[in-house]
Amino acid sequence: MLSWSTIEFRFQLETKKELSNALDAIKWGTDYFIKAHPQPDVLYGEVGDGDSNHACWKRPEDPSNDQNSSSDLAAETAAALTAASVAVRPSEAKYADELVVDAKQLFDFARKFVITMVFTRTAFLLLENSTPAVDMRTSGCGQLHGLNVLRMIKRNNNFKKTAGGLLWFLPWNNLQYSATASLVSAVYSKYLTDAKASLQCPGGAVQPSYLISLAPTQADYLLGQNPKGMSYMVGFGSNYPTQAHHSVNKGPKCGDVSRWDGDVVQEGCSGPECVGWGNSWWAG
């Protein structure tokens, strides 16, 4: 998503002198992926199961002996490296070439093998076996999903919003979907404007102006223009979460899931009137 937004809005980022920050953020992630991929058929990655992880908050270095089939991790990493190569190529062509080499190796790896994750103390080592893997074409699915999001937003106002104006999709970590909807709206507004077209939906035509007007409302909400005046980006502004939902930060003992001091919690809150990260919920 970061690479996609940088590719689409490179000129705007450069004008605001933020392009170097965006590229540095992308490379922070891709440098990690390169180090995690030391050989063509090897990829290191952190994995876990949401239910068991929340039932037992322990340190990542404590082994769990879980086995997971995860061809999708290799394929998703390949997609991320490919997108990043496009974003960085105008300024760092050699680095972009390196990303493409790694991406091709990982994509071939994901297609040819089922990947079994074997615990190695601090991460998981991906090893291949002889069973054909499922081809995860995640990037194309993501594009189609983005279009569906826009159509859902327009079709007879078929979407929910919190009282403060945040798009509401799911009760668990809804902010990731709102942020994605913001980017998708801005990008498709650009596409439609360039094509001098509109998006045809069952509820009527969606004009580029409608989409571009939606995007900043979601970004502004996340950064502090909400009923609590809280920025949901840690480190941005003066009022943001200081005790994030994080097992390593909380403590090493299994089962110790007591609330932190300072959390604003609404027990049983699961509707669009709530905004939440993990198990901590704020009124929206």
C-alpha positions as CSV (number, residue, x, y, z in Angstrom):
1,M,0.0,0.0,0.0
2,L,2.8,2.4,0.8
3,S,4.6,1.6,-2.5
4,W,1.3,2.0,-4.4
5,S,0.6,5.4,-2.9
6,T,4.1,6.5,-3.5
7,I,3.9,5.4,-7.2
8,E,0.6,7.1,-7.7
9,F,1.3,10.4,-5.9
10,R,5.1,10.8,-6.4
11,F,4.7,14.3,-7.7
12,Q,2.6,15.4,-4.8
13,L,5.1,13.8,-2.3
14,E,8.0,15.5,-4.0
15,T,6.2,18.9,-4.0
16,K,5.6,18.6,-0.2
17,K,9.3,17.4,0.3
18,E,8.0,14.1,1.7
19,L,9.2,11.7,-1.1
20,S,12.5,10.9,0.6
21,N,10.6,10.0,3.8
22,A,8.2,7.7,1.8
23,L,11.1,6.0,0.0
24,D,13.0,5.5,3.3
25,A,9.9,3.9,4.9
26,I,9.5,1.5,1.9
27,K,13.2,0.6,2.1
28,W,13.0,0.0,5.8
29,G,10.6,-2.9,5.0
30,T,12.4,-4.2,1.9
31,D,15.8,-4.2,3.6
32,Y,14.2,-6.6,6.1
33,F,12.8,-8.8,3.3
34,I,16.1,-9.0,1.6
35,K,17.8,-10.1,4.8
36,A,15.0,-12.6,5.4
37,H,15.6,-14.1,1.9
38,P,19.3,-15.3,2.0
39,Q,18.8,-18.1,-0.6
40,P,16.4,-18.6,-3.5
41,D,14.3,-21.2,-1.7
42,V,14.6,-19.8,1.8
43,L,12.5,-17.1,3.5
44,Y,12.3,-16.2,7.2
45,G,9.1,-14.8,8.6
46,E,7.2,-14.3,11.8
47,V,4.0,-16.2,11.9
48,G,1.2,-16.9,14.4
49,D,-2.3,-17.9,15.0
50,G,-4.6,-15.0,16.1
51,D,-6.7,-17.1,18.5
52,S,-3.9,-18.9,20.3
53,N,-1.7,-15.8,20.4
54,H,-4.3,-13.8,22.2
55,A,-5.1,-16.6,24.6
56,C,-1.4,-16.8,25.6
57,W,0.6,-13.6,25.5
58,K,4.2,-14.8,25.5
59,R,7.5,-13.6,24.1
60,P,8.3,-14.4,20.5
61,E,11.4,-16.3,21.5
62,D,9.4,-18.8,23.4
63,P,8.7,-21.6,21.0
64,S,5.1,-22.7,20.2
65,N,5.8,-25.7,17.9
66,D,3.0,-24.6,15.6
67,Q,3.1,-25.8,12.0
68,N,1.7,-23.6,9.3
69,S,1.4,-24.0,5.5
70,S,2.2,-20.5,4.2
71,S,2.9,-20.2,0.4
72,D,1.0,-17.0,0.7
73,L,3.8,-15.4,2.8
74,A,6.3,-15.9,0.1
75,A,3.9,-14.7,-2.6
76,E,2.9,-11.6,-0.6
77,T,6.6,-10.8,0.0
78,A,7.2,-11.1,-3.8
79,A,4.3,-8.7,-4.4
80,A,5.7,-6.2,-1.9
81,L,9.2,-6.3,-3.4
82,T,7.8,-5.9,-6.9
83,A,5.7,-2.8,-5.9
84,A,8.7,-1.4,-4.0
85,S,11.0,-1.8,-7.0
86,V,8.6,0.4,-9.1
87,A,8.5,3.1,-6.4
88,V,12.3,3.3,-5.9
89,R,13.5,2.8,-9.5
90,P,13.6,6.5,-10.5
91,S,16.1,7.3,-7.8
92,E,17.8,3.9,-7.1
93,A,17.7,1.7,-10.2
94,K,20.4,-0.8,-8.9
95,Y,18.4,-1.4,-5.7
96,A,15.2,-1.8,-7.7
97,D,16.9,-4.5,-9.8
98,E,17.9,-6.3,-6.6
99,L,14.3,-6.2,-5.4
100,V,13.1,-7.7,-8.7
101,V,15.5,-10.6,-8.5
102,D,14.4,-11.4,-5.0
103,A,10.7,-11.0,-6.0
104,K,11.1,-13.4,-8.9
105,Q,12.8,-16.0,-6.8
106,L,10.1,-15.9,-4.1
107,F,7.2,-16.0,-6.6
108,D,8.7,-19.1,-8.2
109,F,9.2,-20.5,-4.7
110,A,5.6,-19.9,-3.7
111,R,4.3,-21.4,-6.9
112,K,6.4,-24.6,-6.9
113,F,6.3,-25.6,-3.3
114,V,4.1,-25.9,-0.2
115,I,6.0,-24.1,2.5
116,T,6.3,-25.6,6.0
117,M,7.3,-23.2,8.7
118,V,9.8,-24.7,11.2
119,F,10.5,-22.8,14.4
120,T,14.1,-21.6,14.7
121,R,14.0,-19.7,18.0
122,T,13.4,-16.1,16.9
123,A,11.6,-16.7,13.6
124,F,10.4,-19.4,11.3
125,L,12.4,-21.0,8.5
126,L,10.4,-21.7,5.3
127,L,11.4,-25.0,3.8
128,E,10.0,-26.5,0.6
129,N,8.7,-30.0,0.1
130,S,7.6,-31.8,-3.1
131,T,3.8,-31.0,-3.0
132,P,2.6,-28.3,-5.5
133,A,1.6,-25.1,-3.9
134,V,-1.4,-23.0,-4.5
135,D,-0.7,-19.9,-6.7
136,M,-1.7,-16.9,-4.6
137,R,-2.4,-14.0,-7.0
138,T,-2.9,-11.6,-4.2
139,S,-2.0,-8.3,-6.0
140,G,-4.7,-8.7,-8.7
141,C,-7.3,-9.7,-6.0
142,G,-6.3,-6.5,-4.1
143,Q,-7.0,-4.3,-7.1
144,L,-10.4,-6.0,-7.7
145,H,-11.3,-5.7,-4.0
146,G,-10.5,-2.0,-4.1
147,L,-13.0,-1.5,-6.9
148,N,-15.6,-3.5,-4.9
149,V,-15.0,-1.2,-1.9
150,L,-15.8,1.8,-4.0
151,R,-19.0,0.2,-5.4
152,M,-20.1,-0.8,-1.9
153,I,-19.6,2.8,-0.6
154,K,-21.7,4.2,-3.4
155,R,-24.5,1.6,-3.7
156,N,-27.5,3.2,-1.9
157,N,-25.1,4.5,0.7
158,N,-24.5,0.8,1.6
159,F,-21.9,1.4,4.3
160,K,-21.8,2.4,8.0
161,K,-20.1,5.3,9.6
162,T,-19.3,6.0,13.2
163,A,-20.8,9.1,14.8
164,G,-17.5,10.9,14.1
165,G,-17.6,9.9,10.4
166,L,-15.2,6.9,10.2
167,L,-16.1,4.3,7.6
168,W,-17.0,1.1,9.5
169,F,-16.3,-2.3,8.0
170,L,-15.5,-4.8,10.8
171,P,-15.2,-4.6,14.6
172,W,-11.6,-6.0,14.7
173,N,-9.0,-3.4,13.8
174,N,-11.3,-1.4,11.6
175,L,-8.8,1.4,11.0
176,Q,-6.8,-0.6,8.5
177,Y,-9.9,-0.9,6.3
178,S,-10.7,2.8,6.6
179,A,-7.2,3.8,5.7
180,T,-7.3,1.4,2.7
181,A,-10.6,2.8,1.6
182,S,-9.1,6.3,1.8
183,L,-6.2,5.4,-0.5
184,V,-8.3,3.4,-2.9
185,S,-10.7,6.4,-3.2
186,A,-7.9,8.8,-3.9
187,V,-6.3,6.5,-6.5
188,Y,-9.5,5.7,-8.4
189,S,-10.4,9.4,-8.4
190,K,-7.1,10.0,-10.2
191,Y,-7.8,7.1,-12.6
192,L,-11.3,8.4,-13.4
193,T,-10.1,12.0,-13.8
194,D,-7.4,11.0,-16.2
195,A,-9.8,8.9,-18.2
196,K,-12.5,11.5,-18.1
197,A,-14.9,8.8,-16.8
198,S,-17.0,7.9,-13.9
199,L,-17.5,4.6,-12.0
200,Q,-20.8,3.0,-12.9
201,C,-22.5,1.4,-9.9
202,P,-26.0,0.0,-9.3
203,G,-26.9,3.1,-7.2
204,G,-25.7,5.5,-9.8
205,A,-22.5,7.0,-11.2
206,V,-19.6,7.8,-8.9
207,Q,-17.8,11.0,-10.0
208,P,-14.0,11.5,-9.3
209,S,-14.9,14.5,-7.1
210,Y,-16.9,12.3,-4.7
211,L,-14.1,9.9,-4.2
212,I,-11.4,12.5,-3.7
213,S,-13.6,14.3,-1.2
214,L,-14.0,11.1,0.8
215,A,-10.3,10.3,1.1
216,P,-9.2,13.2,3.4
217,T,-12.1,12.7,5.8
218,Q,-10.8,9.3,6.7
219,A,-7.1,10.3,6.9
220,D,-8.1,13.3,9.1
221,Y,-10.1,11.1,11.4
222,L,-7.2,8.8,11.9
223,L,-4.8,11.6,12.6
224,G,-7.0,13.3,15.3
225,Q,-10.1,15.0,13.9
226,N,-12.4,12.7,15.8
227,P,-14.6,13.0,18.9
228,K,-11.8,12.1,21.2
229,G,-9.3,14.4,19.5
230,M,-6.9,11.4,19.5
231,S,-4.4,10.5,16.8
232,Y,-4.5,6.8,16.1
233,M,-1.0,7.0,14.6
234,V,1.4,6.5,17.4
235,G,3.9,9.4,17.5
236,F,1.7,11.8,15.4
237,G,0.4,14.9,17.2
238,S,0.3,15.3,21.0
239,N,-2.5,12.9,21.9
240,Y,-2.0,9.3,20.7
241,P,-2.0,5.8,22.3
242,T,0.9,5.3,24.5
243,Q,0.2,1.7,25.6
244,A,-0.4,-0.2,22.4
245,H,-1.9,-3.6,22.3
246,H,1.3,-5.6,22.1
247,S,2.1,-8.9,23.8
248,V,5.8,-8.4,24.1
249,N,5.3,-4.9,25.6
250,K,2.7,-6.3,28.1
251,G,4.6,-9.0,29.8
252,P,6.0,-12.5,29.4
253,K,3.5,-14.6,31.4
254,C,0.9,-16.7,29.6
255,G,-2.6,-15.7,30.5
256,D,-1.6,-12.2,31.8
257,V,-4.1,-10.2,29.8
258,S,-5.1,-7.6,32.4
259,R,-5.9,-4.1,31.1
260,W,-3.3,-1.4,31.1
261,D,-3.8,1.8,33.2
262,G,-5.1,4.6,31.0
263,D,-7.1,2.4,28.6
264,V,-10.5,3.7,27.7
265,V,-12.5,0.5,27.5
266,Q,-16.1,-0.2,26.7
267,E,-16.7,-3.8,27.6
268,G,-18.6,-5.7,24.9
269,C,-18.3,-2.9,22.4
270,S,-18.4,-4.3,18.9
271,G,-20.4,-1.9,16.8
272,P,-19.7,1.1,14.6
273,E,-19.9,3.4,17.7
274,C,-16.6,2.0,18.8
275,V,-13.1,2.4,17.3
276,G,-10.6,-0.2,18.4
277,W,-7.0,-1.4,18.2
278,G,-6.8,-5.0,19.5
279,N,-8.6,-5.3,22.8
280,S,-8.6,-1.6,23.6
281,W,-11.6,0.4,22.4
282,W,-12.4,4.0,22.0
283,A,-15.7,5.7,21.3
284,G,-15.9,6.8,17.7
